[in-house]
Amino acid sequence: MARIKPQALLQQSKRKKGPSRISVTTIVFYMLILALIGFFVFATFRYWSNRSRFRSQNQLGVSEHETAYVDSKKSEIPGYAVLDTSKGAIIVELNKENAPEAVDEFIDLCQKGHFKGMLFHRVIKHYVIQAGDNQGAGATEDWNLRGKQHTSMKHEAFMLGTSKGKHTNKGFDLFITTAPIPDLNEKLIVFGRVVKGEDVVQEIEEVDTDEHYKPKVSIGILDVTLKQKI
């Protein structure tokens, strides 16, 4: 058997060794790539996060601005009306929530001076006083005859209202109840209540009237002043 030369054995041993080690340069290169990928992912996440936060803050700011605008508009709406009559002042709180259309129309007519010089032409003791341009018999006589026959619904005393139905330029009359009235909801839109001046209402109620409930002495509204607070 022939002997293997030492040089051949050395070469065979070198061939049997494992794969060569990765160089430091290669490791550094891959680490840089991973770092760049990580930085890109982080930058993308931060960008979208900031954008989402900015949009939510912007929407919140717009919502707060709109809310403030609506609140300012609400605060500008008069909440009270002062009826300056020939017997004294009657202060009424307006009920915008329950009767918005009636309150809006009332405010508009006040600003146009519609109620200046308006007379109380119907006064029914322990029932209602009525002011307006309607000089006919009116609905109050009918209420006086029929009201006590029903008991399903009542309005309290010293409530301010107007008749139902479409109003003409002179058709917005005012009613102030002087006692709880059964079933008045069928006839009247209540849009306010007297908060001061009940004694003035009672003084008007006590005036002498003819057989048609018309006061024998003229009593009227001199002016109406709108106020936000009292």
C-alpha positions as CSV (number, residue, x, y, z in Angstrom):
1,M,0.0,0.0,0.0
2,A,1.5,3.4,-1.0
3,R,2.0,6.0,1.5
4,I,0.3,9.4,1.3
5,K,2.7,12.2,1.2
6,P,2.5,14.8,4.1
7,Q,1.6,17.6,1.7
8,A,-1.4,15.7,0.3
9,L,-2.6,15.0,3.9
10,L,-2.4,18.7,4.7
11,Q,-4.4,19.7,1.6
12,Q,-7.1,17.0,2.5
13,S,-7.4,18.4,6.0
14,K,-7.9,21.9,4.7
15,R,-10.7,20.7,2.4
16,K,-12.5,19.0,5.4
17,K,-12.7,22.2,7.4
18,G,-16.1,24.0,7.8
19,P,-17.3,27.1,5.9
20,S,-15.3,30.2,6.3
21,R,-16.4,32.8,8.9
22,I,-18.6,35.9,7.8
23,S,-16.4,38.9,7.6
24,V,-16.9,41.9,10.0
25,T,-17.7,44.1,7.0
26,T,-20.6,41.9,6.0
27,I,-22.1,42.0,9.5
28,V,-21.8,45.8,9.7
29,F,-23.5,46.1,6.3
30,Y,-26.5,43.9,7.3
31,M,-26.8,45.8,10.6
32,L,-27.0,49.1,8.8
33,I,-29.7,47.7,6.5
34,L,-31.7,46.5,9.5
35,A,-31.3,49.9,11.2
36,L,-32.5,51.7,8.1
37,I,-35.6,49.4,7.9
38,G,-36.3,50.0,11.6
39,F,-35.9,53.8,11.2
40,F,-38.2,53.8,8.2
41,V,-40.9,51.8,10.0
42,F,-40.7,54.1,13.1
43,A,-40.8,57.3,10.9
44,T,-43.9,56.0,9.1
45,F,-45.7,55.1,12.3
46,R,-44.9,58.5,13.8
47,Y,-46.1,60.4,10.7
48,W,-49.5,58.6,10.6
49,S,-49.9,58.9,14.4
50,N,-49.2,62.7,14.3
51,R,-51.5,63.1,11.3
52,S,-54.4,61.3,13.1
53,R,-53.9,63.3,16.3
54,F,-53.9,66.6,14.3
55,R,-57.1,65.6,12.5
56,S,-58.8,64.7,15.8
57,Q,-57.7,68.0,17.4
58,N,-58.8,69.9,14.4
59,Q,-62.2,68.3,14.4
60,L,-62.5,68.9,18.1
61,G,-61.6,72.6,17.6
62,V,-64.2,73.0,14.9
63,S,-66.8,71.2,17.1
64,E,-66.0,73.5,20.0
65,H,-66.2,76.6,17.8
66,E,-69.6,75.5,16.4
67,T,-70.9,74.8,19.9
68,A,-69.7,78.2,21.1
69,Y,-71.3,79.8,18.1
70,V,-74.6,78.1,18.8
71,D,-74.4,78.9,22.5
72,S,-73.7,82.6,21.7
73,K,-76.7,82.6,19.4
74,K,-78.9,81.1,22.2
75,S,-77.7,83.6,24.7
76,E,-78.7,86.5,22.3
77,I,-82.4,85.3,22.3
78,P,-84.5,87.3,24.7
79,G,-85.8,85.2,27.6
80,Y,-88.1,87.7,29.1
81,A,-90.7,90.3,28.0
82,V,-91.8,93.3,30.0
83,L,-95.4,94.4,29.2
84,D,-95.7,98.0,30.3
85,T,-99.5,98.5,30.7
86,S,-101.6,101.4,31.9
87,K,-101.9,99.6,35.2
88,G,-98.3,98.7,35.7
89,A,-95.5,96.4,34.4
90,I,-96.0,92.6,33.8
91,I,-92.8,90.6,33.4
92,V,-93.2,87.4,31.4
93,E,-90.7,84.5,31.0
94,L,-90.8,83.2,27.5
95,N,-90.8,79.4,27.0
96,K,-88.7,78.9,23.8
97,E,-88.3,75.2,24.3
98,N,-92.0,74.2,24.3
99,A,-93.3,76.9,21.9
100,P,-90.5,78.0,19.6
101,E,-92.6,79.2,16.7
102,A,-94.9,81.3,18.9
103,V,-92.0,82.8,20.8
104,D,-90.2,83.7,17.6
105,E,-93.3,85.3,16.2
106,F,-93.9,87.2,19.4
107,I,-90.3,88.5,19.5
108,D,-90.6,89.6,15.9
109,L,-93.8,91.5,16.5
110,C,-92.4,93.1,19.6
111,Q,-89.4,94.4,17.6
112,K,-91.9,95.8,15.0
113,G,-93.9,97.6,17.7
114,H,-97.0,95.5,17.1
115,F,-98.2,95.5,20.7
116,K,-97.8,99.3,21.3
117,G,-101.3,100.7,22.1
118,M,-103.0,97.3,22.1
119,L,-106.1,97.2,24.3
120,F,-107.3,94.6,26.7
121,H,-110.7,94.2,25.0
122,R,-111.8,91.0,26.8
123,V,-111.7,90.6,30.6
124,I,-113.4,87.6,32.2
125,K,-113.0,87.6,36.0
126,H,-111.3,84.5,37.5
127,Y,-110.6,83.3,34.0
128,V,-108.6,85.3,31.5
129,I,-107.7,88.7,30.2
130,Q,-107.2,89.2,26.4
131,A,-105.4,91.9,24.5
132,G,-105.5,92.2,20.7
133,D,-107.0,93.9,17.7
134,N,-109.8,91.4,17.4
135,Q,-112.9,93.3,18.6
136,G,-115.4,90.5,17.9
137,A,-116.9,88.2,20.5
138,G,-113.8,86.0,20.3
139,A,-113.2,82.6,21.7
140,T,-113.0,83.6,25.3
141,E,-116.8,83.7,25.7
142,D,-117.0,80.2,24.3
143,W,-114.4,79.0,26.7
144,N,-116.3,80.6,29.6
145,L,-119.4,78.6,28.6
146,R,-117.7,75.3,27.8
147,G,-114.6,75.3,30.0
148,K,-116.1,73.9,33.1
149,Q,-117.6,70.9,31.3
150,H,-114.1,69.4,30.8
151,T,-111.4,68.4,33.2
152,S,-108.8,66.5,31.2
153,M,-106.1,69.2,31.0
154,K,-105.4,72.5,32.8
155,H,-103.2,75.5,32.5
156,E,-102.0,77.2,35.6
157,A,-102.9,80.8,36.4
158,F,-100.8,83.6,35.0
159,M,-99.8,81.8,31.8
160,L,-99.2,83.8,28.6
161,G,-100.5,82.4,25.3
162,T,-102.0,83.2,21.9
163,S,-104.8,81.6,20.0
164,K,-104.0,78.7,17.8
165,G,-104.2,78.7,14.0
166,K,-102.5,80.8,11.4
167,H,-102.1,84.4,12.5
168,T,-102.7,87.4,10.2
169,N,-100.8,90.7,10.7
170,K,-103.3,91.7,13.4
171,G,-104.3,88.3,14.6
172,F,-101.6,87.7,17.2
173,D,-103.6,88.3,20.4
174,L,-102.3,87.8,23.9
175,F,-104.1,85.9,26.7
176,I,-103.1,85.9,30.3
177,T,-104.9,83.3,32.4
178,T,-106.1,84.4,35.9
179,A,-107.0,80.9,37.0
180,P,-106.4,77.2,36.0
181,I,-108.5,76.7,32.9
182,P,-109.6,73.2,31.8
183,D,-108.8,72.1,28.2
184,L,-107.2,75.4,27.2
185,N,-104.7,73.4,25.2
186,E,-107.4,73.0,22.6
187,K,-107.6,76.8,22.1
188,L,-104.4,78.3,23.2
189,I,-100.6,78.1,22.6
190,V,-98.9,78.8,25.9
191,F,-95.5,80.3,25.3
192,G,-94.8,82.1,28.6
193,R,-95.7,82.7,32.2
194,V,-95.9,85.8,34.4
195,V,-93.0,85.9,36.9
196,K,-93.6,89.4,38.2
197,G,-96.6,91.6,38.1
198,E,-99.3,89.2,39.1
199,D,-100.9,92.0,41.1
200,V,-101.2,94.0,37.9
201,V,-102.9,91.2,36.1
202,Q,-105.4,90.9,39.0
203,E,-106.0,94.6,39.0
204,I,-106.9,94.4,35.3
205,E,-109.1,91.4,36.0
206,E,-111.1,93.5,38.6
207,V,-112.2,96.3,36.2
208,D,-115.8,96.8,35.4
209,T,-117.0,95.3,32.0
210,D,-120.1,95.2,30.0
211,E,-122.1,92.1,29.1
212,H,-119.6,91.2,26.4
213,Y,-116.7,91.3,28.9
214,K,-115.3,94.5,27.4
215,P,-113.8,96.9,30.0
216,K,-115.7,100.1,30.4
217,V,-112.4,102.0,30.9
218,S,-109.7,101.6,28.3
219,I,-106.7,99.5,29.6
220,G,-103.9,98.8,27.2
221,I,-100.3,97.9,26.6
222,L,-98.1,100.9,26.3
223,D,-95.0,99.1,25.1
224,V,-93.2,95.7,25.3
225,T,-89.5,95.5,26.1
226,L,-87.5,92.3,25.5
227,K,-84.7,91.3,27.9
228,Q,-82.3,88.5,28.1
229,K,-82.2,88.5,31.9
230,I,-84.1,90.3,34.7
